[in-house]
């Protein structure tokens, strides 16, 4: 009887030990608190949980080890000194509750990745000569017990917008105009040794009366007629 009681007590202790062990392991897989971590990933993108504090203006935010459920993280980007003034550049929402927090901050625990481009948002800000623009990332991830806020501060470079070039096409030039030029040669100066051209002497103006020549003609005709009459008469006398 005493032996049976001892065996029963030993079995009870073993069962209780297994319950405690399983419960502890479960608690370690999904511990209460602020589960999850975020990493900044530059180009080339990958799923390794390494954080890069210096990235280009295009980068990814990776979310690891968050709890399972209908959970969305609020992502906010702000400028930080020496990049001033301090300004909220972007606010976004990312779903992070696809699976449980198994894998934690390892590659197996990747819950989400989101790509961002701050090029247009940083226009007007003055970058640091070497570091570039100083950015603060704030992630509010609901579902945890206690604080649910993550922070990352990092630098981005290569955000300058290239200058735009404007091409202006000019109209084709007009065809050349055809101009006719008439050249008149000046007459050579007169040679002093050349006698002047007398040309045709000028006709003297008639100052008499036109009736005088007509009278002479009439007189001559009359005399010829008279001569012929007398000759005819003499010829008749001879017969």
C-alpha positions in Angstrom: 0.0 0.0 0.0 2.8 2.4 0.9 4.6 1.5 -2.3 1.5 2.3 -4.3 1.1 5.7 -2.7 4.8 6.5 -3.5 4.3 5.5 -7.1 1.2 7.6 -7.4 3.0 10.6 -5.8 5.9 10.2 -8.2 3.6 10.1 -11.2 1.8 13.3 -10.0 5.1 15.1 -9.7 6.1 14.1 -13.2 2.8 15.3 -14.7 3.1 18.6 -12.9 6.7 19.0 -14.1 5.7 18.4 -17.7 2.8 20.9 -17.4 5.2 23.6 -16.0 7.8 22.9 -18.7 5.3 23.1 -21.5 3.7 26.2 -20.1 7.1 27.8 -19.7 8.1 26.9 -23.3 4.8 28.4 -24.6 5.4 31.5 -22.6 8.9 31.8 -24.1 7.5 31.5 -27.7 4.9 34.2 -27.2 6.1 36.2 -24.1 4.0 39.1 -23.0 5.5 42.6 -23.5 6.7 44.7 -26.4 7.4 41.9 -28.9 9.0 42.6 -32.3 11.8 44.6 -33.7 12.3 46.8 -36.8 15.4 47.1 -39.0 16.4 49.6 -41.7 17.5 47.9 -44.9 19.3 49.6 -47.9 19.6 48.5 -51.5 20.2 45.6 -52.3 17.2 44.5 -50.2 17.2 41.2 -48.3 15.5 39.5 -45.4 18.5 39.4 -43.1 17.8 41.2 -39.8 20.8 43.6 -40.0 20.2 47.3 -39.4 21.9 49.8 -41.7 22.2 53.3 -40.3 23.4 54.8 -43.6 21.2 54.1 -46.6 20.1 55.8 -49.8 16.9 57.8 -50.2 15.1 54.5 -51.2 15.2 51.9 -48.4 13.1 49.3 -46.6 11.7 48.9 -43.1 11.7 45.3 -42.0 9.4 44.0 -39.2 10.4 40.9 -37.2 8.9 38.9 -34.4 5.5 40.7 -33.9 2.5 38.9 -32.5 -0.2 37.3 -34.7 -3.6 39.0 -35.1 -5.3 41.9 -36.7 -2.4 44.2 -36.0 -1.2 47.2 -38.0 1.9 49.2 -37.2 1.8 53.0 -37.6 5.1 54.2 -39.2 6.2 57.9 -39.0 9.3 59.5 -40.5 10.6 62.9 -39.2 13.6 65.0 -39.8 16.0 65.3 -37.0 18.8 67.9 -36.3 21.0 68.8 -37.9 18.3 68.4 -40.6 16.0 71.2 -39.7 13.3 72.3 -39.1 12.0 69.1 -37.4 9.1 68.1 -39.7 6.9 65.0 -40.1 7.6 63.8 -43.6 5.4 60.7 -43.9 2.9 58.6 -41.9 2.0 55.0 -43.1 0.3 51.9 -41.9 1.8 48.4 -42.2 0.1 45.1 -41.4 2.4 43.0 -39.1 0.1 40.3 -37.7 0.5 37.7 -40.4 1.9 35.0 -38.0 3.0 34.6 -34.4 6.3 35.9 -33.0 8.2 32.6 -33.5 11.6 33.3 -35.0 11.8 36.6 -33.1 14.3 38.9 -34.6 15.8 36.3 -36.9 15.2 35.9 -40.7 12.5 33.3 -39.9 10.6 35.9 -37.9 10.1 38.4 -40.7 6.5 39.6 -40.7 6.6 42.5 -43.2 8.8 44.7 -45.4 7.8 48.1 -46.7 9.8 50.2 -49.2 10.0 54.0 -48.9 11.4 56.8 -51.1 12.0 60.1 -49.4 13.4 62.0 -52.4 10.5 64.2 -53.1 9.8 64.7 -49.3 13.2 66.1 -48.6 13.2 68.8 -51.2 13.9 72.1 -49.6 15.9 70.6 -46.7 19.7 71.2 -46.4 21.7 68.0 -46.2 24.8 67.5 -44.0 28.0 67.8 -46.1 29.0 64.2 -45.4 26.1 62.3 -43.7 23.2 63.6 -45.7 19.7 63.9 -44.2 19.1 62.8 -40.5 15.8 60.8 -40.2 13.9 59.5 -37.2 11.6 56.4 -37.6 8.8 55.8 -35.0 6.8 52.6 -35.1 3.7 52.1 -33.0 2.9 48.4 -32.9 -0.3 47.4 -31.0 -0.8 44.1 -29.3 1.9 44.2 -26.7 1.7 44.5 -23.0 3.3 47.7 -22.0 5.2 50.1 -24.3 4.5 49.4 -28.0 6.8 52.0 -29.6 10.0 51.4 -31.5 12.5 54.1 -32.6 15.2 54.2 -35.2 17.5 57.1 -36.2 19.5 56.9 -39.4 21.0 58.9 -42.3 19.9 58.9 -46.0 21.9 60.2 -48.9 21.5 60.6 -52.7 18.2 62.4 -52.4 19.0 65.3 -54.6 16.7 65.8 -57.5 18.6 65.9 -60.8 18.1 69.3 -62.6 15.7 69.3 -65.5 16.8 70.1 -69.0 14.7 72.0 -71.4 15.1 71.5 -75.1 14.0 74.3 -77.3 13.6 73.7 -81.0 14.2 76.7 -83.3 12.3 77.1 -86.6 14.4 76.6 -89.7 15.9 79.7 -91.2 14.1 81.3 -94.1 15.5 80.6 -97.6 18.0 83.1 -98.9 16.3 85.9 -100.9 17.4 86.5 -104.6 18.3 90.1 -105.2 19.1 91.5 -108.7 21.6 94.3 -108.6 21.9 96.6 -111.7 25.2 98.4 -111.9 25.4 101.6 -114.1 28.9 102.5 -115.2 29.6 106.2 -115.2 30.6 107.7 -118.5 34.3 108.4 -118.7 35.3 112.1 -118.4 35.8 113.8 -121.7 39.3 113.8 -123.2 40.7 117.3 -123.6 42.6 116.2 -126.7 39.4 114.9 -128.5 37.7 117.6 -130.6 34.1 118.1 -129.6 31.5 116.3 -131.7 30.0 119.1 -133.9 27.1 116.8 -135.0 24.5 118.1 -137.3 24.3 121.9 -137.5 21.1 123.2 -136.2 18.4 124.1 -138.7 17.8 127.8 -139.0 14.4 128.9 -138.3 12.4 130.2 -141.4 11.4 133.8 -140.9 9.9 134.7 -144.3 6.5 134.1 -145.8 5.6 130.8 -147.5 3.7 132.6 -150.3 7.0 133.8 -152.0 8.1 130.4 -153.3 4.5 129.7 -154.6 4.5 132.9 -156.6 7.9 132.0 -158.2 6.6 128.6 -159.2 3.5 130.1 -160.7 5.5 132.6 -162.7 7.8 130.0 -164.1 4.8 127.9 -165.1 3.2 130.9 -166.8 6.4 131.7 -168.7 6.8 128.0 -169.9 3.2 128.1 -171.1 3.7 131.4 -172.9 6.8 130.0 -174.5 5.0 127.0 -175.8 2.1 129.1 -177.2 4.4 131.4 -179.2 6.4 128.4 -180.5 3.2 126.8 -181.6 2.2 130.0 -183.4 5.5 130.3 -185.2 5.3 126.8 -186.3 1.8 127.5 -187.8 3.1 130.5 -189.8 5.8 128.4 -191.4 3.3 126.0 -192.7 
